[in-house]
Amino acid sequence: MSLREFAALEAAQSVRRINFDSCEVVGNFPGGYILIVRGEAPCLNMKVRLSPLIYIDCPEYWGIEVVGSLPGGFCITAMKPFVRTIRLAGITGYRGIEVLGARRSEQIEVPDGCEQGRCLA
């Protein structure tokens, strides 16, 4: 399956964007830069992850969603702190990244991204 075919598939309905409190990029490590996102999940049993968006062409800022999923489909109501990280190699736009939460987003400039106008597919 090509990247174009994959991008055309229907989006999942079992995850939702959730709020985050802070985000920062650290690096320049041998493997590049790392994004660190902190916040509180609204459910004790929620699995939180950072999920990069899919692009065909190099974006200005590569979107990275903060998403939560609920195994079993129910929420044990209690706030749960989280810290998640992701390596930014291969998922950085030509100006940087954009962290996408439920109620806000934050753009961060990061060097060494993809080339403007270059097709990724």
SULGIGI-V237246 format. One record per residue. RES is the residue in one small letter. PSI is psi in whole degrees, -180 to 180 (none if undefined). Layout:
RES_PSI / RES_PSI
//
This chain:
m_134 / s_165 / l_-39 / r_-43 / e_-42 / f_-44 / a_-26 / a_-11 / l_155 / e_142 / a_149 / a_148 / q_0 / s_1 / v_157 / r_149 / r_141 / i_164 / n_154 / f_155 / d_-42 / s_158 / c_148 / e_153 / v_130 / v_155 / g_-165 / n_89 / f_169 / p_-33 / g_5 / g_-145 / y_158 / i_136 / l_133 / i_125 / v_134 / r_149 / g_-163 / e_125 / a_144 / p_-7 / c_138 / l_-34 / n_12 / m_135 / k_123 / v_138 / r_164 / l_126 / s_109 / p_142 / l_166 / i_131 / y_148 / i_-39 / d_155 / c_120 / p_165 / e_-52 / y_125 / w_122 / g_134 / i_113 / e_142 / v_109 / v_150 / g_145 / s_154 / l_104 / p_130 / g_-10 / g_15 / f_157 / c_125 / i_103 / t_110 / a_138 / m_137 / k_116 / p_147 / f_153 / v_123 / r_147 / t_156 / i_138 / r_138 / l_0 / a_121 / g_-3 / i_44 / t_128 / g_178 / y_-16 / r_-24 / g_-144 / i_163 / e_118 / v_125 / l_112 / g_-174 / a_-39 / r_-9 / r_166 / s_160 / e_126 / q_137 / i_127 / e_134 / v_128 / p_169 / d_33 / g_-169 / c_169 / e_132 / q_133 / g_0 / r_135 / c_134 / l_-17 / a_none
//
